[in-house]
Amino acid sequence: MNSEQQILLDGATSDLVECVVRYEGVSMSDAFDMVYKSKLHRKMEDPLTGLYREGPIYLYDMLCEERGVKCRV
């Protein structure tokens, strides 16, 4: 992953964490744990998937699907 992709990944991760906090009412710390421990985040780190370029709602929907919970958006 090059530096531009890393910047995009960091932004996408931050936006995804904000969605988890907003829609699930969990703490920022719990949201970070949930995101960083997910299979989705590992996929986001792979530049071949291009997921680091996706929007936060799309990523949140994918995270909900991974967790088997209904998306609250």
C-alpha positions in Angstrom: 0.0 0.0 0.0 1.5 3.3 -1.0 1.3 6.5 1.1 -1.8 7.9 -0.8 -3.7 4.6 -0.3 -2.7 4.6 3.4 -4.1 8.1 3.8 -7.4 7.0 2.2 -7.5 3.9 4.4 -7.0 6.0 7.5 -9.8 8.3 6.5 -12.1 5.5 5.5 -11.4 3.7 8.8 -12.1 6.9 10.8 -15.4 7.5 9.0 -16.4 3.9 9.5 -15.7 4.1 13.3 -17.8 7.3 13.4 -20.7 5.4 11.8 -20.4 2.6 14.3 -20.5 5.2 17.2 -23.4 7.1 15.6 -25.6 4.2 14.6 -24.9 1.7 17.4 -24.4 4.0 20.3 -21.1 2.4 21.4 -18.0 4.2 22.7 -15.3 5.4 20.4 -13.0 2.8 21.9 -15.4 -0.1 21.4 -16.1 1.1 17.8 -12.3 1.1 17.1 -12.0 -2.4 18.5 -14.9 -3.6 16.4 -13.5 -2.1 13.2 -9.9 -3.0 13.6 -10.7 -6.6 14.6 -13.0 -7.2 11.7 -12.4 -9.2 8.5 -13.6 -6.1 6.6 -10.7 -4.0 7.9 -8.2 -6.6 6.8 -9.8 -6.5 3.3 -9.7 -2.7 3.4 -5.9 -2.9 4.0 -5.5 -4.9 0.8 -5.0 -2.4 -2.0 -6.3 -4.9 -4.6 -9.8 -4.8 -3.1 -10.1 -1.0 -3.4 -12.3 -1.0 -0.3 -10.2 1.8 1.2 -11.9 4.1 -1.4 -15.5 3.2 -0.5 -17.9 5.4 1.4 -18.6 5.0 5.1 -22.2 3.9 4.8 -21.3 1.2 2.3 -18.5 0.0 4.6 -20.8 0.1 7.6 -23.3 -2.1 5.8 -20.6 -4.6 5.0 -19.5 -4.6 8.6 -23.0 -5.2 9.8 -23.3 -8.1 7.3 -20.1 -9.6 8.5 -21.4 -9.4 12.1 -24.8 -10.7 11.2 -26.7 -7.7 12.5 -29.2 -5.5 10.9 -27.7 -2.2 9.6 -29.1 0.8 11.6 -28.8 3.4 8.8 
